[in-house]
Amino acid sequence: MSRVDSLLDEGLERGLFAGVAAGIAGPGGVILETYRGAARVEPREAPVEPGTLWDLASLTKPLAGAHLALSLVDAGALELVSPVSRFADVFRKTRFDGVTIGHLLTHTSGMADWFPCYVRGEGRAAYLRTLSEVDPDGPPGRKTNYSCLGYLVLASIVESVSAQPLDGFFRERVSDPLGLADDLLFLPGDASPALRGRAAGGERDDATERALVAARKLRYVGFRSGVVNGEVNDGNAARRAAGVSLNAGLFGTLRAVLAAGRAWLPGNARTLAEGTLVDATRDHTPGLGEPRGLGWQLATAENAGGEALGKGAFGHTGFTGTSLFVDPETQCVFGLLTNRLHPLRTPDLAQPNQGAQPGEMNDFRRRFHDAARSLVES
């Protein structure tokens, strides 16, 4: 048994997640692919399998958000310096008038990290109005401040410029060219009963969103009941356009996520220009508090990347317990997909799986990269 397998078993025993899929892909193909635990424990138990579709949460930001925006840049339809007010009238003559596409991609827009937009109305138009009214944390370009709201704005802009819904545009520009149409997609629950049956279980009763809304002393009556299945956990993504967004919403299998990660390695350009890939994965935020590329977080010892990854590595994490890191030094991609919210993340004495908290999960990711790197070098 490898160090990776032992680590995954430890995570299951500690109740950090109900199920997990982990893999490493190198220049010659898949080095490791392993599956453990339950994809769902409610309403009917199902094991983790190679075909399990995981809610990728914020992995959607680089894999769909940055990818689609940069495909429009490659096509000459969008520029990183373009102001968001050019594409959405509600941002004109507001405190967000100086925010650009580049600011959104690098999390330097000054927009707040999160707000439950749905409490002020659901759907694309209502979201745009709300996003233009939420108080910013500061002016654009001054510091990095991870913002889901920025990628909600980006979703509207990409739809406007591409003149089609995000799910169709993603299929056209990313999943179809990579041969991943049934394994990296939005809305698996709507696509077919078969795809819904492959989805890993989500959180019960919108528990996290309920707590966050209550903490802000806001009110919302549309929370879901029961465990979500084939639907995005993220409340803002779920209610913006029935689950299609760029802050979250993408689902994928382990193999598909690894393949999508390899498409960002130098020399592997298939859907974006080679120069675009290189630019997207360099540091665009020196001196602004956190190294960020276009959609990607640059790996450091302090964040989820850890010390095992090489200089120039980049990646992203997802709130549901997912992560993907790409290491140009070894030409390897490391994927860790879990359902840490399922069926409940919050402590519940009657529930054996209480789920990893964010700090625990990042520590687990660093340990995974360390074990995986040793396997690559063996």
N, C-alpha and C positions, 0 to 999 in steps of 0.2 A: 504494500500500500504506500502511495506517495505521500509526501508532506502535505500536499494540497488536499488529498482525500481525507487525511487525518484531521486537518483544519476544518473541513466542511462538516465532518461528523461531530466535531466539537461544537460548531455553531448550532447544529440541530439539537444536541444534547443540552446546550445552554438555553435553548428556546429563542435564539436570535431571529429565527425564521422557521417557517413550516417546511419549506423546500428550497432547493438551490440547484443552479446549473452553473458550471464553471468551465472555462476553456482557455486554451492558448493556441494561437495560430501563428506560424512562422513562415519563412520564405518558401519552405517545401510543403506547406500544408498544415493541417491540424496536428499539434503536438500533444495536446491533452483535451479531452472532452469527457466530463463526468457529471452525473446527475444523482441527486439525493433527495429523499423526503417526499412530501406531498405537495403537488401543485395546488390542490384544494383539500381542505378538511370539512368545509361546509359549502353547499348543503349536502353534497355527496363526495366522499373522499376519492381522490384520483392521484396517482403517482406522477412525479416529475418524469417527463419523457423528452426525447430529442425534439419532438414537435410542439412542446409546450410554448405557448405565446405569453410572454411576460409583459406586464405593464411597465414600459421603460421610463415613465415619468420624465424627469428633466434631461435624460439622454436625448429626448426629442429636440432639445435646443440646438446641439451641434449636428445631429444626424439628419434632422429635417429643417430646422430654422436656418442655421448657417448655410447648409447645403443648398437650399432653395434660393436664399437671398444671393449667394455667391454665383449660382447658375445664372441669375438675372444680371449680375455684374458682368460675367463672362459674355453674355449675349448683348451687352451694351444698353440694357433696358433700365439699369439701376447703377448708381454710384455710391460709394461709401460716404462721400461728403454730402449726399443729397439730404436736405432737411425733411423731417417727417411731415412738417406742415405743407410740403408740396403735394403730399398724397392724401392728407386728411385735414379737411377744412377746420375741424374742431380744435386743432392745435395751433392755428394761426392767431397771432397776437395774444399768446398765453405765455406762461412761464416755461413752456416746453418748446418755444419757437426756435431755439437754437440747437435742438437735439437732432442729430444726424443718424443715418443708418449705421454708420460705424460705431456711434455711441451705443446704440441698442445692442449690437453684436458683442461689444466688449464690456458691457455692464458699466459704462461710464456716463449714462444718460442723466444721472441725478434722480431718476424715478425711484419711488419707494420700492422696497423689496416685494411686498405683497399687500393685497387688499381683496376682500371678497366682492368682486365686481357685481356678482349676481344679486346681492342684496339691494341694488339700485336698478335692477332690470336685467333680463336675460337677452341673449342674441347679439349679433355683431354690432348693430347700430347703438344699442344701449351700452355695450362695453366701451365703445369708442368715446362716448360722452363721459362716462364715468372715469375712464383713464385720463382724460384731459382735465378732470376736476380734482383728482387725488393730489394732495400736497406733495411736492417733490422733497427729497432729502437734501437737495442742494443743486447748484448749477451744473450743467454738463461739462464733462472733461476734467473735473477736478480730482475725482477719486473713483476707484472701483467700488460698486455697491451692487451685489448680486440682485438682479431684479427680474422676477417672473413677469411683472407688468410690462417691462420693455419688450418681452417676446410676445406678449398679447398684442401690443402695438404692431410689432413686426408681422404678425399673422395677417392683420388687416392690410398692411402695405403690400405684402407678397401676393395676396389674393387680388388686390386692385391692379397691380402691375401685370400679373400673369393672366388676368381676366378669367380665372377659373378657381373652383374650390381647391383648398390645400391638399385634400386627399388625392384628388385626380392629378394635380400638378406634381405631387410627390411620386406617384406611380409612374408618371411620364418621365420625370427627370432623374429619379433615383432607383426605385425598387425594380422597375422593368429592365432598365439597362444593366443592373447588377444581377438579374435573374432571381429576384427575391420577392416577387409580387405577392405570393401567398404566405410569406414568412416575415415580412417587415411592412407593416401597414397600419392604417388607422381603422377604427370601427370594426374590429373582427366580429363583434356580436351582431352587427347589422349585415355583415357580408353573407353569412350562411350559418345554419345550426352547427355544421361541422367545425367551423372556425371558432364559434363561441365555445364549443366543447373542449377546444384545445387551450383556452385561456386559463392562466393561473388565477386563483381566487384573489379577490380584493378585500378591502376593509369592510367591516360590518357597520351599517347604519351611519355612514359618513362621519364616523366618530371624531376624527381629527378636525375636519372642517367645522363640525358643530362646536367643538371646544374653542377653536380660534375665533369663530364669530361671536360666541358668548363672551369671550375675554375682551372683545372690543365693544361689548354692550350693544351689539347690533341684533337685528331680528331677521329671520328668514324661515319661511314655512315649507320650502320645497326640498328639504333634505331627503335623500333616498333611505329606504329601510331594507334591511337584509344585506347579505354580502353581494357586492357588485361582481359581475362575471361577464367578461368581454366588453366592459365599459371602463373608461379611464377613471382612476381614483380621484385625480385632481378636480376639485370643484369648479375652478374657473374654466378649465379646459372642457369639462363636461357640459357647461351651460353657455359657453360662447357660441358654439355651432354644433351642438349634440356630440361633442367629443373630438372635434377637429380643431386643433390649434397648434401653436409652435412653442408654447411654454411646456406642454405635456400633451399626451394623447397617442403617441406611437407605441405599437406593440411589436414584439419580435421574438424569434427563437434565438437560442444561443448561437447556432451556426450563422444565422443571418446577421446578428450583431457583430460577430467576429469578421464576417465578410465586409460589412459596411465599414468597420474600423480599418481594415486593410486598404480600402479604397482611398484612405487619407494618407497613406505612406508615400513618400517620394518615390517616383518610378512606377507607381501603381495607378496613375491618373486614368480614370475611365469616364467619369461624369463631370469633372471640373478640369480646367486647364492646370498644367503642372505648376506654373507660377502662382496660380491662385491657391493651390494646396500649400505651397511653401509659405506664402504670405499669411495664410489663415492660421498657421501653427507657430508663428513667431510671437514674441512678446510685443503687444501693442500698448501696454500700460506701464512702462517703466516709471518708477517713482510714485505710482498712484495707489500703492498699498497691497496689490495682489497681481501677480503676472497672469495676464489674460491674452488669448489669441482671439480670433474671430469665431465666437461660439464655443471655443475650447478653453479649459483651464490648463495652464502649464503645470506639470507635475513638480511638486516640491516635497522635501522631507516632512514638512509640517502638514500638508494636506493629504488627501486620500491616496495620492500617488506613492508616497513613502520614499525611502532611501534606495530601494532596490532598482528602481527604474533609471534609465540613463539620462544624461543631459539632453534636453530637447524633447523629452517625452511629454505627452499631453493627453488629456482625457476629460471625463465628466462623470458625475454621479447622479443618481435619481433617488427621490424621497421614498420610493417603494422598496429600496434596498438593492438598486442596480448600480453597476459601474462599468465603464469601458475605458481602458487606457492603451495608448499606442506609443511604442518605443522605437523611434527610428534607428537608434544605436544597434539594437538586436534585430530590427525588422520584424518584431513580434507584437501581437495584439493580445491583450488580457481582458477577458470578459467575466464578470461575476454578476449573476442575475438571481435575485431572491424575491420572496413575497413577504417581507418583514412586517407588513401591515395586516396580514391575513391570519385569522379573521379579526383580530383586534391588536393594535399596537399598545394601547394604554393598559396599565396593570389591572388584571382581573383575576382574582384568586380562583375563579371557577374555570379559567381558560389556561391550558398548559402552555400555549405559545403566546408570550407577552410581547415579543418583537424587540429587536435591538433599537436602542435610542441612537440619535445621530452620532454622538461621540463614540459609542461602542462600534457602530457600523464602520466608521472611518478607520478605527484601529484594526478592525477585522480585515478591511480592504488592504491596508498596509501589510498586514501579515500574509494575506493572500499573494500580494505581489512579490514579497520576499520568498515565499515558498515556490511560487511559479518561476521566478528568475533562476532559482537554484536548479529547477528541473530543466530549464532551457540550457543551462550551462553544463549539465551532467552528460 
